[in-house]
């Protein structure tokens, strides 16, 4: 309340995060005789194959945010907080209470009950001075392919979800479902809920150097050398856009 004179308050800092784009490159060398004898076009797709392989590596880097969300041994960034992205004991520099609203990790299998509890928990997340944050209702479930049907059932069933009484499913249409096949590489049971609005503000992808493709003929051996190079980085400025379950 304003009583004729301004009251000044401090500004609690957040935690420092460092994202340094890494370099990625590899090459393929083909002997001259194989080029001469290439009757079925096997070697002609080398450039597109390398580009496809690099694209797959990029996608794995993007998936690292989720696949290693429960580990503090970050491969994609450095975090001053020193805790995993999904953690049950996040901290703050302000000295305010973190007794509630600082837990975004669980161990519950995907079900209508765990989804509802996770949504309610995220709506109670608190900021760096332990005040409730403004979180809209723009949520999504990010799941491996193995859990895709279960997630679609939770979100798509109108009435009678696992009940004989035919009660209304209050979670019908509440979330988007995003199947992410790269999650299956690490776990077929872990799942995540995200707030799209906050995710777009916090989750970063730095495309430092776009794919560079080169080829040259080796003077000594007459072999053909192909190479590809790119540099990118990714990371997150904050944890409050996500809640994950390591099942």
Secondary structure in CASP SS format (residue, H / E / C, confidence):
PFRMAT SS
TARGET T0000
AUTHOR 0000-0000-0000
METHOD secondary structure of the structure
MODEL  1
X C 1.00
X C 1.00
X C 1.00
X C 1.00
X C 1.00
X C 1.00
X C 1.00
X C 1.00
X C 1.00
X C 1.00
X C 1.00
X C 1.00
X C 1.00
X C 1.00
X C 1.00
X C 1.00
X E 1.00
X E 1.00
X C 1.00
X C 1.00
X C 1.00
X E 1.00
X E 1.00
X E 1.00
X E 1.00
X E 1.00
X E 1.00
X E 1.00
X E 1.00
X E 1.00
X C 1.00
X H 1.00
X H 1.00
X H 1.00
X H 1.00
X H 1.00
X C 1.00
X C 1.00
X C 1.00
X C 1.00
X C 1.00
X C 1.00
X C 1.00
X C 1.00
X C 1.00
X H 1.00
X H 1.00
X H 1.00
X H 1.00
X H 1.00
X H 1.00
X H 1.00
X H 1.00
X H 1.00
X H 1.00
X H 1.00
X H 1.00
X H 1.00
X H 1.00
X H 1.00
X H 1.00
X H 1.00
X H 1.00
X H 1.00
X H 1.00
X H 1.00
X H 1.00
X C 1.00
X C 1.00
X C 1.00
X C 1.00
X C 1.00
X C 1.00
X C 1.00
X C 1.00
X C 1.00
X C 1.00
X E 1.00
X E 1.00
X C 1.00
X C 1.00
X C 1.00
X C 1.00
X C 1.00
X C 1.00
X C 1.00
X C 1.00
X C 1.00
X C 1.00
X C 1.00
X C 1.00
X C 1.00
X C 1.00
X C 1.00
X C 1.00
X C 1.00
X C 1.00
X C 1.00
X C 1.00
X C 1.00
X C 1.00
X C 1.00
X C 1.00
X C 1.00
X E 1.00
X E 1.00
X C 1.00
X C 1.00
X C 1.00
X C 1.00
X C 1.00
X H 1.00
X H 1.00
X H 1.00
X H 1.00
X H 1.00
X H 1.00
X H 1.00
X H 1.00
X H 1.00
X H 1.00
X H 1.00
X H 1.00
X C 1.00
X C 1.00
X E 1.00
X C 1.00
X C 1.00
X C 1.00
X C 1.00
X C 1.00
X E 1.00
X C 1.00
X C 1.00
X C 1.00
X C 1.00
X C 1.00
X C 1.00
X E 1.00
X E 1.00
X E 1.00
X E 1.00
X E 1.00
X C 1.00
X H 1.00
X H 1.00
X H 1.00
X H 1.00
X H 1.00
X H 1.00
X H 1.00
X H 1.00
X H 1.00
X H 1.00
X H 1.00
X H 1.00
X C 1.00
X C 1.00
X E 1.00
X C 1.00
X C 1.00
X C 1.00
X C 1.00
X C 1.00
X C 1.00
X C 1.00
X C 1.00
X E 1.00
X C 1.00
X C 1.00
X C 1.00
X C 1.00
X C 1.00
X C 1.00
X E 1.00
X E 1.00
X E 1.00
X E 1.00
X E 1.00
X C 1.00
X H 1.00
X H 1.00
X H 1.00
X H 1.00
X H 1.00
X C 1.00
X C 1.00
X C 1.00
X C 1.00
X C 1.00
X E 1.00
X E 1.00
X E 1.00
X E 1.00
X E 1.00
X H 1.00
X H 1.00
X H 1.00
X H 1.00
X H 1.00
X H 1.00
X H 1.00
X E 1.00
X E 1.00
X E 1.00
X E 1.00
X E 1.00
X E 1.00
X E 1.00
X E 1.00
X E 1.00
X E 1.00
X E 1.00
X E 1.00
X E 1.00
X E 1.00
X E 1.00
X C 1.00
X C 1.00
X C 1.00
X C 1.00
X C 1.00
X C 1.00
X E 1.00
X E 1.00
X E 1.00
X E 1.00
X E 1.00
X E 1.00
X E 1.00
X E 1.00
X E 1.00
X E 1.00
X E 1.00
X E 1.00
X E 1.00
X C 1.00
X C 1.00
X C 1.00
X C 1.00
X C 1.00
X E 1.00
X E 1.00
X E 1.00
X E 1.00
X C 1.00
X C 1.00
END
